Amino acid sequence: MSATGPFATMATGALSSIMLSKTAMPGKTAAKKSTKKSAAKATPAKSTIKPRKATAASRKQALAPERIQTILDLLAAAYPGAECALIHKDAWQLLVATILSAQCTDARVNMVTPVLFKTYPTPADMAAAPIDEIKEIIRTTGFYNNKAKSIQGAAKKILTDFHGKVPRKMEELLTVPGAARKTANVVLGVAYGLAVGVVVDTHVLRLSRRLGLTTETTPEKVEQDLMKIIPKDRWIAFSHELIHHGRLICIARKPRCVDCSLEKVCNSGDKTWSTH
Ligand code: SF4
């Protein structure tokens, strides 16, 4: 789940918290296709494709409802059942896991949280815990001083202001230590099924730009653009699918365009292979 501390002020890596359900296994499908296609088509060692300059006409074309729908359909077909990879039992655990995922892999967070929640199961337990003990448990996730402060601060805030329950309103969640908009979107979307915004982590930001869905460069502005063009009932799944695509195919340094099911609708200047 992001510069996703996950979505927190702390960092970025985090909210890359998305993976596919065990039943869907799109990753395997993608991997198989990838092998076949890769064998059939030569991938240039280096992209020779020049960035295309955005004009008013090209922006209008990029944001045409039919094109957006095609992108949504292709993503849904590629990543059915995409879901959050951070293991959690409730909104509180997801909030903590998302805070921990800043600049850290989901796998690492998932190794730490079972111990953390067994030792301090509730917000009340976490609020009363010796801060040094929290730090010790979460040490391997990095930035543990700030993360411990955020987690304990969140526990105290939730106890004193929200009767021990993670709030379900964006404006309330944003008052909780460690919960910036991205974290709040994760908690609201994944734990409560509430589409209040679109999670914009590092993958969503990069792919939204490559796919021409935005020309903005900050998560806040990219989210505003996405909320205008993506139907609300797709906000939660869309970010999960895009994060998965960013991890598997549209990787930052050298996107695997030859294996990309969205290639025909992508005009990114970063493409490493193109049919058009
Ligand atoms: S074609 Fe390449 S740049 Fe475009 S979305 Fe696919 S992997 Fe990313």
Boltz pocket constraint, residues with backbone or C-beta under 6 A from the ligand:
constraints:
  - pocket:
      binder: B
      contacts: [[A, 210], [A, 211], [A, 249], [A, 250], [A, 251], [A, 255], [A, 256], [A, 257], [A, 258], [A, 260], [A, 261], [A, 262], [A, 263], [A, 264], [A, 266], [A, 267], [A, 268], [A, 270], [A, 271], [A, 272], [A, 273]]
      max_distance: 6.0
